[in-house]
Amino acid sequence: MPLGWTVHGAGDRENYLYFLTSGIVSRSNVTENGASAAFAITGCEGVIGVAMFLGGNGAPSQAVVLSPGHAYRLGADVLKTEFKNNVPLRHLLLRYTLVLIGHTAQVAGCNRYHSVQQQLCRVILGCLDRLPSNDLTMTQELIANMLGVRREGVTEAAGRLQKAGLIHYSRGHIAVLDRPQLEARACECYAVVKRDYVRLFSNFGEPKSLEPKALISAPRAALASIGAY
């Protein structure tokens, strides 16, 4: 799944359910004039293509690869059969979708009530949880599109974090230098969303962490239930 690849556009018919094993996909709403705002990011804890098993005829939003990685994919016909007959798979996918809805709702409130700097901290931390290192490749333009704000606002917020010694930003590369302080400056939305995902995995007897090194991913559990992993 290369950087910038559109997994599906808004309104597109979804032909596959993607089980991410690495990388990050951003889910965004796109307006008629091309402006966008991300409402969720998905890594190895989730899947792309939930509309297929919820009865939708098309994707309600756009999904674009934010950080390159890999995924398994399951065709729509196979998925519908397995979703109907495979109780563990159905249970896991529905629980994941419930957490995703909560994630979306939390981000909607965050975009309305919290500062650009708080939102930037939330995005950086959320991406770090889904990557094996403390380094991100992410341009200011991309971040601005995700947050639905002007690029100047992101520049100012990133500059403040860098001046405080929390991050180092250069040419689209973000290195996190002080994660505890970055978490302290983030709004409560980051912790709320992370707690919901951790609770999803804990109910399946898995590690209480969303970090890739400790995480036994939802895709792995789902694929195991159909003998595909």
C-alpha positions in Angstrom: 0.0 0.0 0.0 2.2 2.9 -1.3 2.1 6.4 0.2 -0.7 8.5 -1.2 -2.6 5.6 -2.7 -6.4 6.0 -2.6 -7.8 2.8 -1.3 -11.3 4.0 -2.2 -12.9 7.4 -2.9 -16.1 8.7 -1.4 -19.0 6.9 -3.1 -16.9 4.2 -4.6 -18.1 0.6 -4.5 -15.8 -1.4 -2.1 -14.7 -4.7 -3.6 -12.3 -5.7 -0.9 -12.0 -5.6 2.9 -8.4 -4.7 3.7 -6.7 -6.1 6.8 -3.8 -3.8 7.5 -0.7 -5.4 8.9 1.5 -2.2 8.7 1.3 1.4 7.6 -1.5 3.9 8.2 -4.7 4.8 6.2 -6.4 8.2 6.8 -10.2 8.3 6.5 -11.5 11.7 5.3 -14.6 13.6 4.3 -14.1 15.6 1.0 -16.2 18.6 0.1 -17.2 19.6 -3.4 -14.4 22.1 -3.7 -11.8 19.5 -2.8 -11.2 20.4 0.8 -10.8 17.5 3.2 -10.7 16.7 6.9 -9.7 13.4 8.5 -12.0 11.9 11.0 -10.0 8.7 11.8 -6.7 7.0 11.1 -6.4 3.2 10.8 -3.3 1.0 11.3 -2.7 -2.6 12.1 -5.6 -2.5 14.7 -8.2 -2.2 12.0 -9.7 -2.8 8.6 -10.7 -0.7 5.6 -14.0 -1.4 3.9 -16.6 -1.6 6.7 -19.4 -0.5 4.5 -19.4 -3.9 2.8 -20.5 -5.9 5.9 -22.8 -3.1 7.2 -25.0 -3.3 4.0 -23.7 -0.2 2.2 -23.5 0.1 -1.5 -20.5 2.4 -1.5 -17.9 4.0 0.8 -19.2 7.1 2.6 -15.7 8.6 2.8 -12.3 8.6 1.2 -9.4 6.4 2.4 -5.9 7.3 1.5 -2.6 5.7 2.6 -0.9 8.1 5.0 2.1 5.9 5.8 3.1 3.1 3.4 2.6 -0.5 4.5 1.0 -3.8 3.7 -2.4 -5.4 4.0 -4.2 -8.6 3.2 -7.5 -8.2 1.3 -10.6 -10.3 1.2 -13.0 -10.2 -1.8 -16.5 -8.9 -1.2 -18.3 -12.2 -2.0 -16.0 -14.2 0.3 -16.4 -11.6 3.1 -20.2 -11.7 2.9 -20.2 -15.5 3.2 -17.7 -15.5 6.1 -19.5 -12.6 7.9 -22.7 -14.6 7.8 -21.3 -18.0 8.9 -18.2 -17.1 10.9 -19.4 -15.9 14.3 -15.9 -14.9 15.7 -15.1 -12.9 12.6 -18.5 -11.1 12.7 -18.1 -10.4 16.4 -14.6 -8.9 15.9 -15.5 -6.8 12.9 -18.7 -5.4 14.5 -16.8 -4.5 17.7 -14.1 -2.8 15.7 -16.7 -0.8 13.8 -18.3 0.3 17.1 -14.9 1.6 18.3 -14.4 3.3 15.0 -17.7 5.1 15.4 -16.6 6.4 18.8 -13.3 7.4 17.3 -15.1 9.5 14.6 -17.4 11.1 17.2 -14.4 12.1 19.4 -12.5 13.6 16.5 -15.5 15.6 15.5 -15.7 17.2 18.9 -11.9 17.7 19.0 -12.0 19.6 15.7 -14.6 21.9 17.1 -13.4 22.6 20.6 -9.6 22.1 20.7 -6.7 24.2 19.4 -4.7 23.3 16.3 -1.7 22.5 18.6 -3.7 20.0 20.6 -5.1 18.4 17.4 -1.6 18.2 16.0 -0.3 16.4 19.1 -3.3 14.0 18.9 -2.5 13.2 15.2 1.3 12.7 15.9 0.7 10.5 18.9 -2.0 8.5 17.0 0.4 7.8 14.2 3.3 6.9 16.5 1.0 4.2 18.1 0.7 2.6 14.7 4.3 2.8 13.6 7.4 1.0 14.9 9.5 4.2 15.4 9.3 7.7 16.7 9.8 9.2 13.3 7.0 10.3 10.9 7.1 11.4 7.3 4.3 13.9 7.0 4.2 17.3 5.3 2.6 20.4 6.7 0.2 20.4 3.8 -0.9 16.8 4.5 -1.4 17.6 8.2 -3.4 20.7 7.3 -5.6 18.7 5.0 -6.2 16.1 7.7 -7.1 18.7 10.3 -9.1 20.8 7.9 -7.1 24.0 8.8 -4.8 26.4 7.0 -1.2 25.4 6.5 -0.1 28.5 8.4 -1.9 27.2 11.5 0.0 23.9 11.3 3.3 25.8 10.8 2.7 27.9 13.9 1.7 24.9 16.0 4.6 22.7 14.9 7.0 25.6 15.5 5.8 25.9 19.1 6.3 22.2 19.7 9.8 22.4 18.2 10.7 25.4 20.2 9.6 23.6 23.4 11.9 20.7 22.5 9.1 18.2 22.0 9.6 17.5 18.3 12.1 18.2 15.5 10.5 19.1 12.2 12.4 19.4 8.9 11.2 19.0 5.3 8.2 16.8 6.0 10.0 14.7 8.6 8.8 14.8 12.3 11.0 13.3 15.0 9.4 13.1 18.4 11.9 14.0 21.1 9.8 14.1 24.2 6.7 11.9 24.0 5.5 12.3 27.7 5.4 16.1 27.2 3.7 15.7 23.8 1.0 13.6 25.5 0.7 16.3 28.2 0.0 18.9 25.6 -2.5 16.8 23.7 -6.2 17.1 24.5 -8.1 14.3 26.2 -9.3 13.0 22.9 -6.1 11.1 22.2 -6.3 9.1 25.5 -10.1 8.5 25.0 -9.7 7.0 21.6 -6.7 5.0 22.5 -8.5 3.6 25.6 -11.4 2.4 23.4 -9.0 0.5 21.0 -7.1 -1.0 23.9 -10.4 -2.2 25.4 -11.3 -3.9 22.1 -8.2 -6.0 22.2 -8.3 -6.6 25.9 -11.7 -8.3 25.5 -9.9 -10.8 23.2 -7.2 -11.6 25.8 -4.6 -9.5 24.0 -1.9 -7.1 25.3 -3.3 -3.8 26.8 -1.3 -1.7 24.4 -1.9 -0.1 21.0 1.8 0.1 20.1 2.9 -2.1 17.2 5.6 -4.0 19.1 3.1 -5.2 21.7 0.0 -5.4 19.6 -1.6 -8.6 18.4 -3.7 -7.0 15.7 -7.4 -7.3 15.0 -6.6 -8.3 11.4 -4.5 -11.2 12.7 -7.3 -12.4 14.9 -9.9 -12.0 12.1 -7.7 -13.8 9.5 -7.0 -16.6 11.9 -10.7 -17.2 12.3 -11.0 -18.0 8.6 -7.7 -19.9 8.4 -6.1 -17.3 6.2 -3.2 -16.2 8.4 
